[in-house]
């Protein structure tokens, strides 16, 4: 598949996914478990048919290694879902998760004994400053909410702090999972599609822990207003339609990223994913009118400029610009 098509899948799928996720989370902040379960079930079924060949294909990486990865993946997914129900806004959630470079660098230094250039440390400092700025400004918004009395305001602020702690933990755990995945790929070779299937399929039994929550939200979704799906004319509760579209767009996004990793360099993938996050963030702010001050914009700029600096895209653009300047001028 042409890389341009993959980029279109990433932007179209992921940006649409953010829209449908916010449409689900706004009326039901605690619906993260049913959303995640639906996404995992869809990807697991698709992988069982097309990747595992109905269980007949043996995995290239031992199952015991996948079980370790799955435990970390499950923890990250659940903790990120919990954060959304702890008064964490969708824009702050996206900005915080964009700080994965900080966690990756910190754990890379501690676990893998890596060393980085001053340029990369500077880029990480920018990302850290951006996340700190957005977090502080969001804290002020939560603390100064005029619709709450003093006691309720303190309680909301306490839960918001727990949400920030949850996002921080998930960020570190995600980075640790990435390092573990990197060591597996070095030992057994890259099998990203296989890993995608097992990371989702092996996690499904874990959702039994959240069965009551998933069932309660399934009932709430069924009680939502009816909606007629365009073209096919099917009528169903609108929340189930949002969930179905969220699952489909999530799959499109994941497939787009997978195609990019096989067709493009890691630098290109990082840049596309970073740009996608930025576009999703702007869309979420403008479409849903999420509160976002000038300080938030400044913090967001720090995060994304720092991310682009970390990828050293300027070094890749240098030879291209040099060739462009040397091209013969037309008379």
N, C-alpha and C positions, 0 to 999 in steps of 0.2 A: 504493500500500500504506500502511496506517495506521502512523504512527511507532512506536506501541507494539509492533507486530509486528516492526519493524526492531530495536528495542531487545531484544526477546526473541531474535531471531536472533543479535545480537552477543553477548549474555551466554551463551546456550545453545551457540552454535558455538564461541566463543573459549575458554570455560571447559572445554568438553569437549575441545577441541583440545590444551590444556595437559596434560590427563590422559593422552591417548593419546601425546603427545610424550614425556612422562616415562616412560611404559611402554616406549617404544622406546629412549630414551636410557640408561636405567638398565642394561640388560644389554649394550647396544652403544653406548658413548659416542661412537664415531666414525661413527655412522649418519646424521649431519646431511645429507650430500650426497644420499643416496638419498631421504630425506624431502623435502628441498627440490625435488629433480628431479621427484618424483611430484606435488607440489603445483603446480609450474609447468606440467607437462605437462597436468594436468587443466584448469587455468584457461585455458591456451593453446588447447586443443581446443574447450572451451566457447565461448571468444571468437571463434575462427575460424568457428564455425558461426553463432552468434547476433549477433556484433558485426561481424565482417568480411564476413559473408555469403559464406563460402567464397572469400574473396579478391577478391570483386567490388566491395566498397566501398572507395573511396579514403580514406586517412586525412586528417583535417582538419589535423593537425600533421605537418610534413615528417619523413620517416623518419630523416634525418640527426640531427635533434634527439632522436628517440627512442633512437638508437644511443648518444648521449652519456649520456642518462639510464640506459639499460640497463647501460652499463659501470659506473656508480656503484652501481646497484641490485645488480648481480652481486657487486661487491666487498663491499658491506654484508652480503649474504646468506651469502657464503662465510666471511667473517671471523667473523660471529656463530656459524656452525656450528663453526668451529675452536675458538672459545672454550669451547664445551661439552665438548670433549675435552681441555681444559687445566685440569681440576679446578675448574671454575666450576660452582657448584651452580645448580639451576634458579631458586630464589628470588632469589639474587644477580643472576642473568642478567636476570630480570624487573625488579628494582629498578633496575639500571644502565640498562636500556633506557628506563625511565620518566624518565630525566634528559635526554630529548631537548630539553626547554625550554632548558636551559643552553647546549647546542650551538647551538640555533636563535638564541638571543639573541646569543651571542658572534659568530657568523658574520653575523648581521643587522647588528650594529654595524660590523663590519669591512668587509663587502662592500656592503651596501645603505645604509650610513651612517645607520641608524635610531637614534632616541633613545627611551628608555623612562622611565617615571615612577619615583620612589623606591619606590613600592608594588611595582612589578614587580621592581625590583632586590632588594627584601626577600624576595619570594617565591622568586626564583632562589637567593638565599643559603640559604634554608631547604631547598630541594631539594638544593643542593650539600652542605650539612651532613648531610642524611639519607643521601645516597649515600656520603659520606666515612665516616660512622659505621658503616654496614653493611659497607663494604669493609674497614675496619680490624678489625672484629670477626671477619669471615670470614678475614682474614689470620691472626689469632691462632689460630683453630680449625685452619687448615691447618698452621701452624707447630708446634702443640702436639699433633698427632695421635700418640697413644700407641702405635698399631699399627706405627709406622715407626721405624727406627733413625735416628741423627743424619744419616748421609749421604743416605739415601733421603728423609728429611724435608726437607733442603735442596734436593734435586732437585725434589721435588713443589712446594715453595714457589716455586722459580724458574719452573717451568711455570705455576703459578698467577699469578705476576706477568705473564708473557707473555699469559695469558688476560685479565687486567685491561687491559693495553696494547691487546689486540685489541678489546675492548669499547669502549674510549675512542676508538680510531681509527674503528670502525664508527659510533659515535655522531656524530662530527664529519662523516664522509662522508655519513651519512643526512641530517644537517642541510643540508649543501651541496646534496644532491640535492633537498631540499624547496625551497630557494631557487631552484634552476634550474627546477624545475617551476612555481613561482609566476610566474617571469618568462615562461615559455612560455604559461601560462594568460592572462596579461595581454595577450600579443601575439596569440594565436590563439583565445582563448576557452576555457572549461572543457569538456573532453572526457574526464572521468574514466574512463568505461567503456572508451573507446578506449585510453587510457593504460594501463589495467589489462591489456588484451589484449597490446599491443605490449611492455610491460615484461616480460611473461612469455614470449611467443612468441619474441622476438628473443634471449632469453637461453638458449634450449634448446641451441644449438650449443656454448655455453661449458661445458656439463657433460661434453663429450668429454674435457676435461682431467682429469676425475675418474672417467672410465669404469672404470678398474681398481678403485677404491674402491667405486663403486656396484655393480659386479659381485660383488665379494667379499661385500658385505653382503646382496646378493640371495641368494647361496648360503647365507649364515648364516641368513637369514630362512627359507629353504626347509627348513632342518634343525631349526627349532624345533618344539616339540610341536604336535600336531594339535588343532584346535578346531572344534567344530560350531557354525555360526552359528545363533542362535535363529530360529524362524519358518520360514526357508527350508530349514534342514537341511543346508546346504552345509558340507563339511568342508575346511579348509585350514590351513596352518601359522599359529599364533596371531600371529606377528610380522607376517605379511602382513595379517591381520585388523586389527591395531592400525594398520598403515600406511594401509590403506583408510579406516578411520574417521578417522584424522588428516587425510587429504586431504579427505574429505567435510566434516568440521567446519571445516576451514580455509576451504573455499569458502563455507560458510554464514556464517562470520564476516565474510569479505571482502564478500560480497553485502549483509550487514546494514549494514556501515559505508557501503557505496556508497549504499544506499537512504536512510540517515540524512543523508548529505551533500546529497541532492536534496530531502529533505522537511523538514529542520530547519536551524537556524542553526549556524554553526561552533562557537559556545559550547556548544550542546547536544551536538554530536558529541564535543567535547573532554571534556565531563563524563562522558558515557556510556563513552567509551573508558578514561578514568581510573578510573572505578568498576569497569569490567570487569577492569582490570589488578589492582586491589586485591582483588577477589573471587577472581580466579585465583590470586593469591599466597597468600591465606589457605587456599584449597582445597589448593594444592600442599603447604603446610606441614602441615596437619592430616591430609590423606589419606595422604601419603607419609612422614610423620614426619621431614621435613627438619629438620636442626638449626637452631634459631632462638631466640636469647636475648632477654632484655628489651631489650638495646641494639639488637638488630635491629628489634624492634617500634618502638622510639623513632625509629630512623632511617627506617623505613617511614612512620611518622606524619608526620615532617618532609617527606618526599618528596611525599606525597599532599596534605597541607595546603598546601604551597607551590604545588603544581600548581593546586589549587582557587583559591588566592589570585590566581595569575597570570591565570586566566580571568575574575576579577572577578565571580564569580557573585553576590556579595553585592549588587552594584549592580542586578542583574537581579531579585533576590528582594525588594529594597526596596519597589518599587511594589506588588508582589503582597501583601506583608505589610501595607502601609498600607491597601490596599483591604479586606483581611481584617479588620483592626481596626475599620474604619469601618462594617462591615456591621451592619444593625439587629439588636439583641438580641431574642430571643424572650421573651415573658412567661412 
